[in-house]
Amino acid sequence: MAKKKASKSFRNVKQNSNEFQSMDPLFGQNRAFALEGNLVNPEVKKYLQAVRIQALSTLGANPSERVSVISTRNGNKSLYDEEPLINQSLARFDKSCSAWLGWFREMKREIDGFESFPSQEITPQTLDLLLFYFKSFLQEAVSKDGISADENVTRVLELLQTHNVDVGSEDQVLEIDEEWACNLMSQLKTKRSNKIQNLNDLRHLIKTPAPLPQNFNSWHNFITKTQPTSVLLQRMKGEGEVLRLASYLIQWLGDISKNKNVEKVSQWTLFVLLYLEKHVPAQDVSILRDLGKKARQCKLKGLTSPSNSSNYYLQVPRGLLEPHIKIEPLTAIDLVLTVVAFEYGQRDLVDWTGI
């Protein structure tokens, strides 16, 4: 049975029904109606173009402008799939914490090297030499800083005027430890030095260190008035006081956010972290975790009120070599987070998911 042949016009319509519609150059979309076909009435095209121009003019668009077509995403990702946004301060932390940790570890290795050397007892000859050089240190400090107004310092300097020693050729090249001298000068300004009436009293003061504070309030008063030193922290470590101070810092870190005692609390925080034992029992890790949680709280609080955040950055302690690792400016709060997270296994404290 013969098949009926389709008419020519029907074949043309069928061919044009699958015609590809070009992308609209202004809106970047495929057109709803096929206007490129051969069978479309030119008058219809003209009419639709006029309607289009009128609509664009009403909306305030310029019909002569063409926009580039937005490229589609790779794969089958949704148009609404976006990478989670992270605060710039937290992003900076994530980027810098590796270098901060290396900077910290380099100083800690240097300190551990110092601790391997046995401490030497001060001989009478060494003590006399220390007094001689301390006299020169005080004289220079008085001329530069005008500290002669302090009664105790003035009295000690007068006592030292009569103290002279024969400095040998080997002793002439020696220099007094500025950190030790500054610490001794600070002690002269305390009530403890009121009893100094002669050089023997001064010798006794040097050989007998002042007792360490015994409670929370006395420690807080101590750190806000005393610069931390390696000698002091070495002694604290020997007496088991470093971890105690770390537990107190849980409350004192908040002072940094309030711009109170920022420099002292920050530098003491650095020293405490440097002199903590690397391996501590589980019950002591809980103290360090609480310290890290406090630092995290201060960090996140600073994101919402950056105007109240401190701009004080940690300095390499006097007497330590400048680490080879170059770092971005580092605050005490960022250092606590870094050390507690990566040295003591509390990495969840630096997980910013959902923030």
Secondary structure, DSSP 8 states (H G I E B T S, - for coil): -------HHHHHHHHHHT----B-TTT-SB-SS--SSTTS-HHHHHHHHHHHHHHHHHHT--TT---------STT--TT-------HHHHHHHHHHHHHHHHHHHHHHHHHHHHTS------HHHHHHHHHHHHHHHHHHHHHH-GGGSHHHHHHHHHHTT------HHHHT----HHHHHHHHHHHTSGGGGG--SHHHHHHHHHS------SHHHHHHHHTTS---HHHHHHHHHTT-HHHHHHHHHHHHHHHHTTSSHHHHHHHHHHHHHHS-SS--HHHHHHHHHHHHHHHHHHHHHHH-GGGS--------TTS---SS------HHHHHHHHHHHHSS-GGGG--TT-
